[in-house]
Amino acid sequence: MTKEFGEYEPPKPISKAEREARKAFRQVDAEKAMSEHALAEKAFAQNRERLKAERLAREAAAAPVPKKQPKTKKK
């Protein structure tokens, strides 16, 4: 028997074992997602620090930027 358009089909009841299995899988997925997030965050921080060190080294190696002379007002 096929469901016709607009016909409501009530959800099937979930057994206790299936609920427990879903809960266990959700916990594993959550731990995996948190560890992936932590790894990505650590990689981002390391890359930011590396780029900052490179920028500071470039700025130190470059000639100092001369200060601009203030414009004098004409009378």
All heavy atoms as TSV, in Angstrom:
chain	resi	resn	atom	element	x	y	z
A	1	MET	N	N	0.849	-1.182	0.000
A	1	MET	CA	C	0.000	0.000	0.000
A	1	MET	C	C	0.887	1.235	0.000
A	1	MET	O	O	1.805	1.359	0.796
A	1	MET	CB	C	-0.874	-0.028	1.245
A	1	MET	CG	C	-1.863	1.055	1.300
A	1	MET	SD	S	-2.990	0.646	2.637
A	1	MET	CE	C	-3.597	2.209	2.986
A	2	THR	N	N	0.627	2.128	-0.901
A	2	THR	CA	C	1.428	3.340	-1.002
A	2	THR	C	C	0.705	4.503	-0.345
A	2	THR	O	O	-0.523	4.529	-0.261
A	2	THR	CB	C	1.710	3.695	-2.478
A	2	THR	OG1	O	0.474	3.895	-3.139
A	2	THR	CG2	C	2.490	2.576	-3.163
A	3	LYS	N	N	1.504	5.416	0.129
A	3	LYS	CA	C	0.945	6.592	0.773
A	3	LYS	C	C	0.578	7.602	-0.310
A	3	LYS	O	O	1.366	7.895	-1.198
A	3	LYS	CB	C	1.997	7.184	1.728
A	3	LYS	CG	C	1.482	8.346	2.545
A	3	LYS	CD	C	2.500	8.775	3.564
A	3	LYS	CE	C	3.365	9.837	2.931
A	3	LYS	NZ	N	4.222	10.529	3.849
A	4	GLU	N	N	-0.632	8.135	-0.237
A	4	GLU	CA	C	-1.089	9.124	-1.204
A	4	GLU	C	C	-0.711	10.519	-0.717
A	4	GLU	O	O	-0.425	10.726	0.459
A	4	GLU	CB	C	-2.601	9.009	-1.398
A	4	GLU	CG	C	-2.996	7.701	-2.055
A	4	GLU	CD	C	-4.464	7.659	-2.380
A	4	GLU	OE1	O	-5.080	8.732	-2.518
A	4	GLU	OE2	O	-4.991	6.552	-2.495
A	5	PHE	N	N	-0.741	11.458	-1.644
A	5	PHE	CA	C	-0.380	12.828	-1.324
A	5	PHE	C	C	-1.271	13.379	-0.221
A	5	PHE	O	O	-2.491	13.251	-0.267
A	5	PHE	CB	C	-0.497	13.705	-2.578
A	5	PHE	CG	C	-0.141	15.139	-2.320
A	5	PHE	CD1	C	1.174	15.519	-2.152
A	5	PHE	CD2	C	-1.124	16.109	-2.242
A	5	PHE	CE1	C	1.509	16.829	-1.919
A	5	PHE	CE2	C	-0.809	17.424	-2.004
A	5	PHE	CZ	C	0.521	17.790	-1.841
A	6	GLY	N	N	-0.645	13.960	0.809
A	6	GLY	CA	C	-1.390	14.572	1.893
A	6	GLY	C	C	-1.786	13.605	2.986
A	6	GLY	O	O	-2.350	14.008	3.999
A	7	GLU	N	N	-1.514	12.345	2.799
A	7	GLU	CA	C	-1.885	11.352	3.800
A	7	GLU	C	C	-0.832	11.341	4.913
A	7	GLU	O	O	0.368	11.342	4.653
A	7	GLU	CB	C	-1.954	9.974	3.146
A	7	GLU	CG	C	-2.484	8.892	4.056
A	7	GLU	CD	C	-2.580	7.563	3.344
A	7	GLU	OE1	O	-2.816	7.556	2.112
A	7	GLU	OE2	O	-2.412	6.539	4.009
A	8	TYR	N	N	-1.278	11.329	6.154
A	8	TYR	CA	C	-0.395	11.356	7.309
A	8	TYR	C	C	-0.017	9.937	7.710
A	8	TYR	O	O	-0.863	9.067	7.813
A	8	TYR	CB	C	-1.060	12.066	8.489
A	8	TYR	CG	C	-0.245	12.015	9.762
A	8	TYR	CD1	C	0.887	12.785	9.915
A	8	TYR	CD2	C	-0.628	11.175	10.799
A	8	TYR	CE1	C	1.631	12.737	11.069
A	8	TYR	CE2	C	0.113	11.113	11.972
A	8	TYR	CZ	C	1.249	11.906	12.102
A	8	TYR	OH	O	1.987	11.852	13.251
A	9	GLU	N	N	1.269	9.735	7.916
A	9	GLU	CA	C	1.737	8.440	8.366
A	9	GLU	C	C	2.419	8.636	9.726
A	9	GLU	O	O	3.422	9.344	9.812
A	9	GLU	CB	C	2.735	7.864	7.363
A	9	GLU	CG	C	3.151	6.451	7.682
A	9	GLU	CD	C	4.012	5.869	6.587
A	9	GLU	OE1	O	3.667	6.043	5.405
A	9	GLU	OE2	O	5.032	5.261	6.915
A	10	PRO	N	N	1.886	8.080	10.790
A	10	PRO	CA	C	2.469	8.294	12.114
A	10	PRO	C	C	3.868	7.689	12.199
A	10	PRO	O	O	4.160	6.703	11.529
A	10	PRO	CB	C	1.505	7.588	13.064
A	10	PRO	CG	C	0.773	6.621	12.228
A	10	PRO	CD	C	0.750	7.184	10.836
A	11	PRO	N	N	4.749	8.310	13.000
A	11	PRO	CA	C	6.106	7.776	13.126
A	11	PRO	C	C	6.090	6.403	13.796
A	11	PRO	O	O	5.230	6.110	14.628
A	11	PRO	CB	C	6.817	8.808	14.003
A	11	PRO	CG	C	5.736	9.546	14.698
A	11	PRO	CD	C	4.523	9.490	13.821
A	12	LYS	N	N	7.044	5.578	13.405
A	12	LYS	CA	C	7.134	4.243	13.969
A	12	LYS	C	C	7.763	4.330	15.354
A	12	LYS	O	O	8.712	5.095	15.568
A	12	LYS	CB	C	7.982	3.349	13.073
A	12	LYS	CG	C	7.374	3.134	11.714
A	12	LYS	CD	C	8.265	2.298	10.834
A	12	LYS	CE	C	7.649	2.180	9.446
A	12	LYS	NZ	N	8.526	1.465	8.540
A	13	PRO	N	N	7.273	3.567	16.319
A	13	PRO	CA	C	7.865	3.608	17.659
A	13	PRO	C	C	9.283	3.032	17.641
A	13	PRO	O	O	9.581	2.099	16.899
A	13	PRO	CB	C	6.926	2.746	18.496
A	13	PRO	CG	C	6.145	1.939	17.537
A	13	PRO	CD	C	6.136	2.680	16.240
A	14	ILE	N	N	10.143	3.629	18.456
A	14	ILE	CA	C	11.542	3.219	18.523
A	14	ILE	C	C	11.729	2.342	19.760
A	14	ILE	O	O	11.278	2.691	20.854
A	14	ILE	CB	C	12.459	4.448	18.590
A	14	ILE	CG1	C	12.269	5.309	17.346
A	14	ILE	CG2	C	13.909	4.036	18.720
A	14	ILE	CD1	C	12.984	6.626	17.408
A	15	SER	N	N	12.423	1.250	19.588
A	15	SER	CA	C	12.657	0.344	20.715
A	15	SER	C	C	13.735	0.923	21.634
A	15	SER	O	O	14.502	1.811	21.254
A	15	SER	CB	C	13.081	-1.031	20.221
A	15	SER	OG	O	14.375	-0.958	19.648
A	16	LYS	N	N	13.805	0.403	22.843
A	16	LYS	CA	C	14.785	0.876	23.818
A	16	LYS	C	C	16.205	0.609	23.326
A	16	LYS	O	O	17.090	1.458	23.466
A	16	LYS	CB	C	14.558	0.193	25.161
A	16	LYS	CG	C	15.467	0.682	26.244
A	16	LYS	CD	C	15.144	0.056	27.576
A	16	LYS	CE	C	16.112	0.608	28.629
A	16	LYS	NZ	N	15.832	0.090	29.954
A	17	ALA	N	N	16.430	-0.537	22.725
A	17	ALA	CA	C	17.756	-0.881	22.208
A	17	ALA	C	C	18.175	0.080	21.101
A	17	ALA	O	O	19.330	0.511	21.035
A	17	ALA	CB	C	17.759	-2.313	21.696
A	18	GLU	N	N	17.222	0.435	20.246
A	18	GLU	CA	C	17.532	1.366	19.154
A	18	GLU	C	C	17.838	2.760	19.707
A	18	GLU	O	O	18.748	3.435	19.224
A	18	GLU	CB	C	16.353	1.421	18.183
A	18	GLU	CG	C	16.673	2.105	16.881
A	18	GLU	CD	C	15.547	2.016	15.867
A	18	GLU	OE1	O	14.525	1.369	16.148
A	18	GLU	OE2	O	15.707	2.603	14.796
A	19	ARG	N	N	17.105	3.179	20.730
A	19	ARG	CA	C	17.391	4.472	21.379
A	19	ARG	C	C	18.797	4.485	21.972
A	19	ARG	O	O	19.538	5.448	21.818
A	19	ARG	CB	C	16.369	4.758	22.467
A	19	ARG	CG	C	15.121	5.444	21.993
A	19	ARG	CD	C	14.318	6.030	23.144
A	19	ARG	NE	N	14.012	5.046	24.174
A	19	ARG	CZ	C	12.929	4.268	24.199
A	19	ARG	NH1	N	12.049	4.365	23.223
A	19	ARG	NH2	N	12.727	3.409	25.175
A	20	GLU	N	N	19.161	3.405	22.644
A	20	GLU	CA	C	20.491	3.308	23.249
A	20	GLU	C	C	21.581	3.333	22.181
A	20	GLU	O	O	22.620	3.979	22.352
A	20	GLU	CB	C	20.601	2.024	24.094
A	20	GLU	CG	C	19.691	2.000	25.302
A	20	GLU	CD	C	20.058	3.043	26.336
A	20	GLU	OE1	O	21.253	3.347	26.497
A	20	GLU	OE2	O	19.133	3.579	26.976
A	21	ALA	N	N	21.331	2.632	21.071
A	21	ALA	CA	C	22.313	2.612	19.988
A	21	ALA	C	C	22.476	4.000	19.384
A	21	ALA	O	O	23.603	4.454	19.141
A	21	ALA	CB	C	21.879	1.611	18.914
A	22	ARG	N	N	21.362	4.691	19.153
A	22	ARG	CA	C	21.441	6.051	18.608
A	22	ARG	C	C	22.189	6.980	19.549
A	22	ARG	O	O	22.988	7.804	19.119
A	22	ARG	CB	C	20.034	6.597	18.346
A	22	ARG	CG	C	19.374	6.012	17.135
A	22	ARG	CD	C	18.044	6.666	16.886
A	22	ARG	NE	N	17.357	6.083	15.742
A	22	ARG	CZ	C	16.196	6.499	15.295
A	22	ARG	NH1	N	15.555	7.479	15.901
A	22	ARG	NH2	N	15.648	5.914	14.241
A	23	LYS	N	N	21.938	6.836	20.840
A	23	LYS	CA	C	22.610	7.673	21.840
A	23	LYS	C	C	24.116	7.428	21.804
A	23	LYS	O	O	24.914	8.372	21.834
A	23	LYS	CB	C	22.052	7.362	23.227
A	23	LYS	CG	C	22.611	8.222	24.317
A	23	LYS	CD	C	21.972	7.893	25.650
A	23	LYS	CE	C	22.563	8.737	26.768
A	23	LYS	NZ	N	21.964	8.402	28.066
A	24	ALA	N	N	24.519	6.164	21.721
A	24	ALA	CA	C	25.941	5.826	21.675
A	24	ALA	C	C	26.590	6.390	20.414
A	24	ALA	O	O	27.693	6.960	20.472
A	24	ALA	CB	C	26.121	4.315	21.727
A	25	PHE	N	N	25.916	6.257	19.270
A	25	PHE	CA	C	26.459	6.785	18.030
A	25	PHE	C	C	26.556	8.308	18.067
A	25	PHE	O	O	27.530	8.888	17.563
A	25	PHE	CB	C	25.623	6.340	16.827
A	25	PHE	CG	C	25.873	4.924	16.414
A	25	PHE	CD1	C	24.842	4.004	16.399
A	25	PHE	CD2	C	27.135	4.507	16.039
A	25	PHE	CE1	C	25.061	2.694	16.015
A	25	PHE	CE2	C	27.374	3.202	15.652
A	25	PHE	CZ	C	26.336	2.287	15.649
A	26	ARG	N	N	25.573	8.964	18.655
A	26	ARG	CA	C	25.621	10.422	18.771
A	26	ARG	C	C	26.813	10.860	19.616
A	26	ARG	O	O	27.478	11.839	19.299
A	26	ARG	CB	C	24.327	10.952	19.386
A	26	ARG	CG	C	23.269	11.308	18.375
A	26	ARG	CD	C	22.189	12.211	18.938
A	26	ARG	NE	N	21.712	11.819	20.253
A	26	ARG	CZ	C	20.672	11.036	20.506
A	26	ARG	NH1	N	19.992	10.532	19.500
A	26	ARG	NH2	N	20.304	10.749	21.729
A	27	GLN	N	N	27.072	10.146	20.714
A	27	GLN	CA	C	28.194	10.483	21.571
A	27	GLN	C	C	29.514	10.315	20.829
A	27	GLN	O	O	30.403	11.176	20.923
A	27	GLN	CB	C	28.187	9.628	22.836
A	27	GLN	CG	C	27.102	10.015	23.813
A	27	GLN	CD	C	27.049	9.072	25.011
A	27	GLN	OE1	O	27.567	7.977	24.976
A	27	GLN	NE2	N	26.382	9.525	26.061
A	28	VAL	N	N	29.648	9.238	20.078
A	28	VAL	CA	C	30.872	9.006	19.306
A	28	VAL	C	C	31.039	10.099	18.255
A	28	VAL	O	O	32.136	10.639	18.066
A	28	VAL	CB	C	30.844	7.606	18.651
A	28	VAL	CG1	C	31.970	7.446	17.645
A	28	VAL	CG2	C	30.913	6.526	19.722
A	29	ASP	N	N	29.953	10.434	17.564
A	29	ASP	CA	C	30.021	11.487	16.548
A	29	ASP	C	C	30.376	12.829	17.164
A	29	ASP	O	O	31.151	13.604	16.590
A	29	ASP	CB	C	28.693	11.597	15.798
A	29	ASP	CG	C	28.456	10.437	14.843
A	29	ASP	OD1	O	29.423	9.728	14.519
A	29	ASP	OD2	O	27.285	10.242	14.440
A	30	ALA	N	N	29.827	13.124	18.333
A	30	ALA	CA	C	30.124	14.387	18.997
A	30	ALA	C	C	31.588	14.459	19.407
A	30	ALA	O	O	32.242	15.490	19.223
A	30	ALA	CB	C	29.223	14.561	20.215
A	31	GLU	N	N	32.122	13.373	19.939
A	31	GLU	CA	C	33.538	13.352	20.333
A	31	GLU	C	C	34.433	13.520	19.107
A	31	GLU	O	O	35.439	14.239	19.159
A	31	GLU	CB	C	33.861	12.052	21.054
A	31	GLU	CG	C	33.252	11.959	22.440
A	31	GLU	CD	C	33.412	10.601	23.071
A	31	GLU	OE1	O	34.061	9.712	22.459
A	31	GLU	OE2	O	32.888	10.412	24.185
A	32	LYS	N	N	34.059	12.890	18.008
A	32	LYS	CA	C	34.834	13.000	16.776
A	32	LYS	C	C	34.809	14.444	16.266
A	32	LYS	O	O	35.842	14.999	15.886
A	32	LYS	CB	C	34.267	12.057	15.713
A	32	LYS	CG	C	35.031	12.068	14.422
A	32	LYS	CD	C	34.419	11.109	13.418
A	32	LYS	CE	C	35.119	11.212	12.085
A	32	LYS	NZ	N	34.464	10.402	11.045
A	33	ALA	N	N	33.654	15.049	16.283
A	33	ALA	CA	C	33.524	16.432	15.817
A	33	ALA	C	C	34.324	17.383	16.704
A	33	ALA	O	O	34.986	18.302	16.204
A	33	ALA	CB	C	32.058	16.845	15.791
A	34	MET	N	N	34.285	17.161	18.009
A	34	MET	CA	C	35.035	18.031	18.920
A	34	MET	C	C	36.537	17.878	18.710
A	34	MET	O	O	37.277	18.868	18.737
A	34	MET	CB	C	34.669	17.717	20.373
A	34	MET	CG	C	33.262	18.113	20.740
A	34	MET	SD	S	32.962	19.882	20.588
A	34	MET	CE	C	33.917	20.479	21.958
A	35	SER	N	N	37.004	16.661	18.491
A	35	SER	CA	C	38.438	16.460	18.267
A	35	SER	C	C	38.866	17.080	16.933
A	35	SER	O	O	39.940	17.684	16.846
A	35	SER	CB	C	38.806	14.975	18.321
A	35	SER	OG	O	38.218	14.280	17.249
A	36	GLU	N	N	38.036	16.952	15.904
A	36	GLU	CA	C	38.352	17.587	14.619
A	36	GLU	C	C	38.393	19.097	14.767
A	36	GLU	O	O	39.271	19.762	14.192
A	36	GLU	CB	C	37.321	17.189	13.561
A	36	GLU	CG	C	37.439	15.768	13.083
A	36	GLU	CD	C	36.344	15.378	12.108
A	36	GLU	OE1	O	35.428	16.196	11.848
A	36	GLU	OE2	O	36.395	14.242	11.615
A	37	HIS	N	N	37.467	19.656	15.529
A	37	HIS	CA	C	37.434	21.097	15.750
A	37	HIS	C	C	38.686	21.546	16.498
A	37	HIS	O	O	39.288	22.571	16.156
A	37	HIS	CB	C	36.182	21.486	16.531
A	37	HIS	CG	C	36.104	22.935	16.853
A	37	HIS	ND1	N	35.862	23.896	15.889
A	37	HIS	CD2	C	36.255	23.606	18.019
A	37	HIS	CE1	C	35.868	25.088	16.461
A	37	HIS	NE2	N	36.096	24.932	17.753
A	38	ALA	N	N	39.086	20.783	17.506
A	38	ALA	CA	C	40.283	21.131	18.278
A	38	ALA	C	C	41.527	21.077	17.397
A	38	ALA	O	O	42.398	21.960	17.492
A	38	ALA	CB	C	40.429	20.196	19.473
A	39	LEU	N	N	41.618	20.076	16.535
A	39	LEU	CA	C	42.765	19.986	15.625
A	39	LEU	C	C	42.794	21.171	14.652
A	39	LEU	O	O	43.854	21.750	14.396
A	39	LEU	CB	C	42.722	18.675	14.843
A	39	LEU	CG	C	43.083	17.417	15.612
A	39	LEU	CD1	C	42.834	16.182	14.751
A	39	LEU	CD2	C	44.524	17.461	16.061
A	40	ALA	N	N	41.644	21.528	14.119
A	40	ALA	CA	C	41.568	22.658	13.185
A	40	ALA	C	C	41.937	23.961	13.892
A	40	ALA	O	O	42.640	24.808	13.332
A	40	ALA	CB	C	40.173	22.753	12.585
A	41	GLU	N	N	41.467	24.113	15.121
A	41	GLU	CA	C	41.774	25.311	15.901
A	41	GLU	C	C	43.272	25.404	16.196
A	41	GLU	O	O	43.877	26.480	16.102
A	41	GLU	CB	C	40.978	25.265	17.205
A	41	GLU	CG	C	40.863	26.585	17.911
A	41	GLU	CD	C	39.887	26.492	19.069
A	41	GLU	OE1	O	38.692	26.695	18.851
A	41	GLU	OE2	O	40.358	26.206	20.191
A	42	LYS	N	N	43.890	24.276	16.539
A	42	LYS	CA	C	45.321	24.241	16.827
A	42	LYS	C	C	46.125	24.577	15.573
A	42	LYS	O	O	47.082	25.355	15.622
A	42	LYS	CB	C	45.705	22.863	17.357
A	42	LYS	CG	C	47.139	22.740	17.767
A	42	LYS	CD	C	47.430	21.355	18.335
A	42	LYS	CE	C	48.890	21.222	18.724
A	42	LYS	NZ	N	49.202	19.865	19.203
A	43	ALA	N	N	45.740	24.013	14.429
A	43	ALA	CA	C	46.424	24.288	13.165
A	43	ALA	C	C	46.289	25.754	12.792
A	43	ALA	O	O	47.253	26.382	12.331
A	43	ALA	CB	C	45.862	23.403	12.056
A	44	PHE	N	N	45.112	26.322	13.007
A	44	PHE	CA	C	44.893	27.737	12.705
A	44	PHE	C	C	45.799	28.611	13.574
A	44	PHE	O	O	46.431	29.551	13.081
A	44	PHE	CB	C	43.425	28.106	12.936
A	44	PHE	CG	C	43.133	29.555	12.719
A	44	PHE	CD1	C	42.962	30.062	11.442
A	44	PHE	CD2	C	43.043	30.430	13.791
A	44	PHE	CE1	C	42.701	31.407	11.236
A	44	PHE	CE2	C	42.785	31.767	13.589
A	44	PHE	CZ	C	42.622	32.259	12.315
A	45	ALA	N	N	45.882	28.306	14.872
A	45	ALA	CA	C	46.709	29.096	15.779
A	45	ALA	C	C	48.186	29.003	15.398
A	45	ALA	O	O	48.911	30.010	15.411
A	45	ALA	CB	C	46.493	28.634	17.215
A	46	GLN	N	N	48.639	27.809	15.040
A	46	GLN	CA	C	50.035	27.644	14.637
A	46	GLN	C	C	50.329	28.424	13.360
A	46	GLN	O	O	51.376	29.081	13.254
A	46	GLN	CB	C	50.362	26.166	14.428
A	46	GLN	CG	C	50.445	25.378	15.707
A	46	GLN	CD	C	50.638	23.892	15.463
A	46	GLN	OE1	O	50.411	23.400	14.353
A	46	GLN	NE2	N	51.031	23.174	16.499
A	47	ASN	N	N	49.428	28.372	12.407
A	47	ASN	CA	C	49.618	29.098	11.152
A	47	ASN	C	C	49.622	30.606	11.396
A	47	ASN	O	O	50.443	31.333	10.826
A	47	ASN	CB	C	48.515	28.723	10.157
A	47	ASN	CG	C	48.819	29.215	8.766
A	47	ASN	OD1	O	49.960	29.206	8.334
A	47	ASN	ND2	N	47.792	29.646	8.054
A	48	ARG	N	N	48.725	31.082	12.266
A	48	ARG	CA	C	48.679	32.508	12.588
A	48	ARG	C	C	49.987	32.956	13.230
A	48	ARG	O	O	50.534	33.998	12.872
A	48	ARG	CB	C	47.507	32.794	13.515
A	48	ARG	CG	C	47.341	34.282	13.815
A	48	ARG	CD	C	46.217	34.549	14.779
A	48	ARG	NE	N	46.557	33.965	16.074
A	48	ARG	CZ	C	45.746	33.223	16.805
A	48	ARG	NH1	N	44.543	32.951	16.392
A	48	ARG	NH2	N	46.144	32.741	17.959
A	49	GLU	N	N	50.518	32.162	14.153
A	49	GLU	CA	C	51.781	32.510	14.814
A	49	GLU	C	C	52.939	32.506	13.816
A	49	GLU	O	O	53.814	33.372	13.864
A	49	GLU	CB	C	52.061	31.544	15.966
A	49	GLU	CG	C	51.119	31.714	17.126
A	49	GLU	CD	C	51.174	33.103	17.748
A	49	GLU	OE1	O	52.283	33.654	17.889
A	49	GLU	OE2	O	50.110	33.646	18.072
A	50	ARG	N	N	52.956	31.538	12.894
A	50	ARG	CA	C	54.010	31.475	11.883
A	50	ARG	C	C	53.958	32.706	10.989
A	50	ARG	O	O	54.990	33.348	10.728
A	50	ARG	CB	C	53.838	30.206	11.038
A	50	ARG	CG	C	54.885	30.055	9.940
A	50	ARG	CD	C	54.610	28.835	9.074
A	50	ARG	NE	N	53.307	28.874	8.425
A	50	ARG	CZ	C	53.055	29.520	7.287
A	50	ARG	NH1	N	53.997	30.212	6.680
A	50	ARG	NH2	N	51.844	29.495	6.761
A	51	LEU	N	N	52.758	33.063	10.544
A	51	LEU	CA	C	52.616	34.232	9.678
A	51	LEU	C	C	52.988	35.515	10.416
A	51	LEU	O	O	53.608	36.417	9.842
A	51	LEU	CB	C	51.188	34.319	9.142
A	51	LEU	CG	C	50.805	33.231	8.146
A	51	LEU	CD1	C	49.323	33.309	7.829
A	51	LEU	CD2	C	51.638	33.326	6.886
A	52	LYS	N	N	52.647	35.604	11.690
A	52	LYS	CA	C	52.991	36.778	12.486
A	52	LYS	C	C	54.504	36.901	12.606
A	52	LYS	O	O	55.065	37.996	12.459
A	52	LYS	CB	C	52.356	36.671	13.871
A	52	LYS	CG	C	52.622	37.861	14.759
A	52	LYS	CD	C	51.941	37.684	16.097
A	52	LYS	CE	C	52.230	38.858	17.019
A	52	LYS	NZ	N	51.599	38.681	18.337
A	53	ALA	N	N	55.185	35.779	12.858
A	53	ALA	CA	C	56.645	35.799	12.967
A	53	ALA	C	C	57.281	36.219	11.644
A	53	ALA	O	O	58.230	37.013	11.627
A	53	ALA	CB	C	57.152	34.426	13.391
A	54	GLU	N	N	56.761	35.714	10.529
A	54	GLU	CA	C	57.277	36.105	9.215
A	54	GLU	C	C	57.077	37.597	8.968
A	54	GLU	O	O	57.972	38.275	8.463
A	54	GLU	CB	C	56.596	35.300	8.114
A	54	GLU	CG	C	57.015	33.852	8.050
A	54	GLU	CD	C	56.282	33.083	6.975
A	54	GLU	OE1	O	55.521	33.694	6.182
A	54	GLU	OE2	O	56.449	31.848	6.929
A	55	ARG	N	N	55.907	38.102	9.323
A	55	ARG	CA	C	55.630	39.531	9.125
A	55	ARG	C	C	56.566	40.381	9.965
A	55	ARG	O	O	57.142	41.363	9.475
A	55	ARG	CB	C	54.180	39.847	9.481
A	55	ARG	CG	C	53.837	41.332	9.339
A	55	ARG	CD	C	52.398	41.611	9.709
A	55	ARG	NE	N	52.011	41.098	11.005
A	55	ARG	CZ	C	52.213	41.737	12.161
A	55	ARG	NH1	N	52.821	42.905	12.193
A	55	ARG	NH2	N	51.808	41.208	13.300
A	56	LEU	N	N	56.753	40.011	11.218
A	56	LEU	CA	C	57.638	40.776	12.087
A	56	LEU	C	C	59.078	40.731	11.582
A	56	LEU	O	O	59.797	41.736	11.651
A	56	LEU	CB	C	57.548	40.262	13.522
A	56	LEU	CG	C	56.211	40.527	14.223
A	56	LEU	CD1	C	56.183	39.845	15.584
A	56	LEU	CD2	C	55.955	42.015	14.354
A	57	ALA	N	N	59.506	39.590	11.059
A	57	ALA	CA	C	60.859	39.473	10.507
A	57	ALA	C	C	61.016	40.364	9.277
A	57	ALA	O	O	62.046	41.036	9.115
A	57	ALA	CB	C	61.159	38.022	10.160
A	58	ARG	N	N	59.994	40.386	8.403
A	58	ARG	CA	C	60.048	41.254	7.222
A	58	ARG	C	C	60.112	42.715	7.632
A	58	ARG	O	O	60.874	43.501	7.071
A	58	ARG	CB	C	58.813	41.031	6.349
A	58	ARG	CG	C	58.924	39.894	5.392
A	58	ARG	CD	C	57.829	39.953	4.324
A	58	ARG	NE	N	56.516	40.267	4.840
A	58	ARG	CZ	C	55.610	39.359	5.237
A	58	ARG	NH1	N	55.898	38.081	5.186
A	58	ARG	NH2	N	54.433	39.727	5.674
A	59	GLU	N	N	59.293	43.083	8.618
A	59	GLU	CA	C	59.270	44.475	9.053
A	59	GLU	C	C	60.590	44.863	9.698
A	59	GLU	O	O	61.067	45.987	9.532
A	59	GLU	CB	C	58.120	44.703	10.033
A	59	GLU	CG	C	56.761	44.668	9.363
A	59	GLU	CD	C	55.612	44.784	10.351
A	59	GLU	OE1	O	55.867	44.825	11.577
A	59	GLU	OE2	O	54.462	44.828	9.900
A	60	ALA	N	N	61.227	43.956	10.425
A	60	ALA	CA	C	62.509	44.253	11.066
A	60	ALA	C	C	63.611	44.365	10.025
A	60	ALA	O	O	64.534	45.173	10.179
A	60	ALA	CB	C	62.849	43.172	12.082
A	61	ALA	N	N	63.553	43.569	8.961
A	61	ALA	CA	C	64.575	43.593	7.926
A	61	ALA	C	C	64.420	44.804	7.013
A	61	ALA	O	O	65.403	45.281	6.441
A	61	ALA	CB	C	64.512	42.318	7.101
A	62	ALA	N	N	63.226	45.302	6.872
A	62	ALA	CA	C	62.974	46.446	5.986
A	62	ALA	C	C	63.547	47.711	6.614
A	62	ALA	O	O	63.721	47.823	7.823
A	62	ALA	CB	C	61.477	46.604	5.750
A	63	ALA	N	N	63.878	48.649	5.748
A	63	ALA	CA	C	64.390	49.931	6.230
A	63	ALA	C	C	63.291	50.633	7.017
A	63	ALA	O	O	62.108	50.504	6.708
A	63	ALA	CB	C	64.822	50.782	5.050
A	64	PRO	N	N	63.682	51.372	8.051
A	64	PRO	CA	C	62.659	52.077	8.818
A	64	PRO	C	C	61.939	53.105	7.948
A	64	PRO	O	O	62.537	53.746	7.090
A	64	PRO	CB	C	63.433	52.749	9.934
A	64	PRO	CG	C	64.858	52.751	9.496
A	64	PRO	CD	C	65.026	51.612	8.546
A	65	VAL	N	N	60.692	53.242	8.168
A	65	VAL	CA	C	59.871	54.164	7.395
A	65	VAL	C	C	60.101	55.567	7.936
A	65	VAL	O	O	59.972	55.816	9.141
A	65	VAL	CB	C	58.374	53.790	7.523
A	65	VAL	CG1	C	57.512	54.772	6.753
A	65	VAL	CG2	C	58.149	52.375	7.041
A	66	PRO	N	N	60.491	56.504	7.047
A	66	PRO	CA	C	60.714	57.868	7.536
A	66	PRO	C	C	59.397	58.507	7.970
A	66	PRO	O	O	58.348	58.277	7.374
A	66	PRO	CB	C	61.293	58.593	6.318
A	66	PRO	CG	C	60.871	57.785	5.140
A	66	PRO	CD	C	60.722	56.387	5.618
A	67	LYS	N	N	59.505	59.283	9.028
A	67	LYS	CA	C	58.304	59.952	9.528
A	67	LYS	C	C	57.955	61.099	8.591
A	67	LYS	O	O	58.828	61.783	8.060
A	67	LYS	CB	C	58.541	60.486	10.932
A	67	LYS	CG	C	58.744	59.401	11.943
A	67	LYS	CD	C	58.898	59.979	13.316
A	67	LYS	CE	C	59.081	58.859	14.335
A	67	LYS	NZ	N	59.264	59.380	15.690
A	68	LYS	N	N	56.689	61.333	8.410
A	68	LYS	CA	C	56.243	62.415	7.543
A	68	LYS	C	C	56.422	63.734	8.265
A	68	LYS	O	O	56.153	63.857	9.457
A	68	LYS	CB	C	54.780	62.221	7.163
A	68	LYS	CG	C	54.536	61.039	6.250
A	68	LYS	CD	C	53.073	60.979	5.844
A	68	LYS	CE	C	52.830	59.817	4.906
A	68	LYS	NZ	N	51.412	59.736	4.517
A	69	GLN	N	N	56.868	64.700	7.496
A	69	GLN	CA	C	57.005	66.044	8.048
A	69	GLN	C	C	55.628	66.698	8.063
A	69	GLN	O	O	54.885	66.593	7.084
A	69	GLN	CB	C	57.955	66.886	7.185
A	69	GLN	CG	C	59.377	66.354	7.153
A	69	GLN	CD	C	60.066	66.556	8.493
A	69	GLN	OE1	O	59.722	67.455	9.247
A	69	GLN	NE2	N	61.026	65.705	8.797
A	70	PRO	N	N	55.274	67.349	9.158
A	70	PRO	CA	C	53.978	68.023	9.165
A	70	PRO	C	C	53.984	69.173	8.164
A	70	PRO	O	O	54.999	69.861	7.996
A	70	PRO	CB	C	53.830	68.509	10.601
A	70	PRO	CG	C	55.209	68.523	11.139
A	70	PRO	CD	C	55.994	67.491	10.385
A	71	LYS	N	N	52.878	69.342	7.493
A	71	LYS	CA	C	52.768	70.424	6.500
A	71	LYS	C	C	52.719	71.753	7.230
A	71	LYS	O	O	52.043	71.902	8.260
A	71	LYS	CB	C	51.516	70.243	5.656
A	71	LYS	CG	C	51.579	69.052	4.741
A	71	LYS	CD	C	50.352	68.994	3.848
A	71	LYS	CE	C	50.422	67.805	2.933
A	71	LYS	NZ	N	49.244	67.730	2.067
A	72	THR	N	N	53.420	72.702	6.682
A	72	THR	CA	C	53.382	74.044	7.258
A	72	THR	C	C	52.294	74.829	6.563
A	72	THR	O	O	52.060	74.697	5.359
A	72	THR	CB	C	54.721	74.759	7.083
A	72	THR	OG1	O	55.047	74.803	5.696
A	72	THR	CG2	C	55.832	74.029	7.834
A	73	LYS	N	N	51.614	75.630	7.345
A	73	LYS	CA	C	50.539	76.428	6.787
A	73	LYS	C	C	51.124	77.644	6.083
A	73	LYS	O	O	52.037	78.298	6.570
A	73	LYS	CB	C	49.594	76.886	7.896
A	73	LYS	CG	C	48.827	75.751	8.496
A	73	LYS	CD	C	47.842	76.265	9.521
A	73	LYS	CE	C	47.055	75.131	10.146
A	73	LYS	NZ	N	46.101	75.624	11.124
A	74	LYS	N	N	50.575	77.951	4.946
A	74	LYS	CA	C	50.992	79.140	4.188
A	74	LYS	C	C	50.153	80.325	4.665
A	74	LYS	O	O	48.974	80.179	4.949
A	74	LYS	CB	C	50.814	78.938	2.693
A	74	LYS	CG	C	51.732	77.881	2.125
A	74	LYS	CD	C	51.544	77.788	0.625
A	74	LYS	CE	C	52.455	76.741	0.045
A	74	LYS	NZ	N	52.300	76.613	-1.388
A	75	LYS	N	N	50.785	81.439	4.706
A	75	LYS	CA	C	50.070	82.654	5.129
A	75	LYS	C	C	49.513	83.391	3.980
A	75	LYS	O	O	49.851	83.410	2.896
A	75	LYS	CB	C	51.015	83.582	5.899
A	75	LYS	CG	C	51.395	82.974	7.213
A	75	LYS	CD	C	52.204	83.976	7.976
A	75	LYS	CE	C	52.610	83.398	9.309
A	75	LYS	NZ	N	53.328	84.330	10.085
